[in-house]
Amino acid sequence: MTTTLTGVDPLARPLTSVLLGADARREHGFWRRLVATEPFRLPPGPAAGGTPDERLARAYARLRTLNDALDSAARPASDFRALAALHEWLAPVDPALATIAGIHYNLFLGSLLDHIADSPRDLSDFLTLRRTGTFLCTEVAHGNDAAAVETTASYDPVRDGFVLHTPHCGAQKFMPNTGRPGGPKSGLVAARLLAGGADRGVFLLLVPLTGATGPLPGVRVRGLPARMGSPVDHSLTSFDHVFVGREALLTGPQGWIDGDGEFRSAIEGRRRRFLASIARVVTGRISMSASAVGSARATLAVAVRYGGHRQVSAGRGARLPVLAYRTHYGPLAEAMATVFAMSLLHRRVLDRWEAAQAGPEAGREAAERLVDIAKGWITWRARAVIVESRERCGAQGLLENNGMAALVTGVEGAITAEGDNLAVHARAAAALLADRPAHEPAPAHGDLTDLRFLVRLLGCAEELWFARAGARAARTAPGDPLGRWNAAAGPALRGVEAHACRQAAEAYAEAVEALPAGADRDRLGELARLFALGRVARDGGDLLAAGHLSAGQAEALTDHTERLIQAVAPHLPELAGSFALPDELLADWPITGAGYADAYDDPEAHWHTEEGR
């Protein structure tokens, strides 16, 4: 099977444009071509990549190849769409590469570029990768509460600079990629600025960390135990009274040291200053969604291909592909509907975030909230799709050379990175709960075959969960904010999930309506209804009790779902083809080909001799 139709640009197909956006050739063409080139192919042989140290060295070598291929290294750092596309294509190929590239281009170089007007500096070492950039924010004792970090940067007016210091074990920087692989490194260090005898909040400082022979004086780097997934040089990093000049501080409205050595700021409040300093974390969450979307597509494509040529006994000597069975194609059809939903929600986030950059502050806050919600929902759904796809490939899916094993564990990193999903969703739940008017959702009536009716049902489910959360919070004793949140948290988090599902279903409906009548629109409509019905069924009891579903409709949900699975199943190969994965990439994973058993052939075995045959 091939994913490329002769004479047809893979990125120009209608369903591919739905997945990758109307400007897919410009946004994705470069990255798609890049991952098909030799440096990004799997090494030959059964080792499928070598030892962890060899794989990490290859990831840093690939980062240099990538950087050399760019017109300017500032492009992915300054264009969040390019950065998202980078993650969408690199994560399925090399999760470690996606990790270190995201840190260098977004958190490090992007933060420097965001502050370049206020903090002019020569970036040539970082643009050419003479020095690799990293980001040191979280600490052993401070993860999701990074605003409470305890590394200090004390302003010394005599030397006109800052003294970085790690006061105790819990203040060690936790998990930056500060090891020797990748060559000399500099980092942006989040530290508590002490100036004029007061704590001014957490700011970023540019600090040289390592040279050709290891850590620089006063900097201590210790490797952490191996983490699950692709190897990255995650380390503990600490500072023993390390001095850096005044220019190390990334300045802006959040604060600066004036010519008289006095601290100034245009932003009130230490937390707001911190959030202004680390604004790049929001773009990082978009990138985590992109990594998850790309990885889910890749594993599902592998599972569909393998299911099409893995033969099993069908009785009386007959053999059939495993994809002929409902037990196999059913989960993959539902996974396909979910992957399209993830992709469409991701595209909606990109559009909303772009529009918010030029709009009022309230619009930016709403867009950032959608970024947060999408990051959690997409990465969690990606894990489910990746695990399901791996299971459908049996033991073959456990082998690293078949492309799935690294992604099963790699998605766990996306779930935790740039803010743990649960913490990010909890913050979004509190904000949505506070912003909602206290009223019951309007009744929804319609036909289960009508996608817009299904979207309205998902909106009703969202309102029901938040109404339930608000009622529970209202019953708590006054003056007990923790008790109020704990009472509301369960249903409020369900409300956030329903919100994400509604947003994805709305994006589905818009995409279906934008396609001209024909086979592509039919396929997308089937996927959209299959996705929406699955989410409606989860809240079916609540929707029935609230009068949004009739008893007959509630009973019919299963039959409607089964009919859509049967409609989608025959088209799974062409739908997987719409992912536009390069043939070169798929060829690296043996089980994507009908002759996958040949990957295990033994040239010296007896079956290759006349006697053995």
Secondary structure by P-SEA (a helix, b strand, c coil): cccccccccccccaaaaaacccccccccaaaaaaaacccccccccccccccaaaaaaaaaaaaaaaaaaccccccccccaaaaaaaaaccccccaaaaaaaaaaaccaaaaaaaacccccccccccccccbbbbbbccccccccccccccccccccccccbbbbbbcccccccccccccccccccccccccccccccccccbbbbbbbccccccccccbbbbbcccccccccbbbbbbbccccccccccccccccccccccbbbbccccaaaaaaaaacaaaaaaaaaaaaaaaaaaaaaaaaaaaaacccccccccccccccccccaaaaaaaaaaaaaaaaaaaaaaaaaaaaaccccaaaaaaaaaaaaaaaaaaaaaaaaaaaaaaaaaccccccccccccccaaaaaaaacccccaaaaaaaaaaaaaaacccccccccccccccaaaaaaaaaaaaaaaaaaaaaaaaacccccaaaaaaaaaaaaaaaaaaaaaaaaaaaaaaaaaaccccaaaaaaaaaaaaaaaaaaaaaaaaaaaaccccaaaaaaaaaaaaaaaaaaccaaaaaaaaccccaaaaaaccccccccccccccccccccccccc
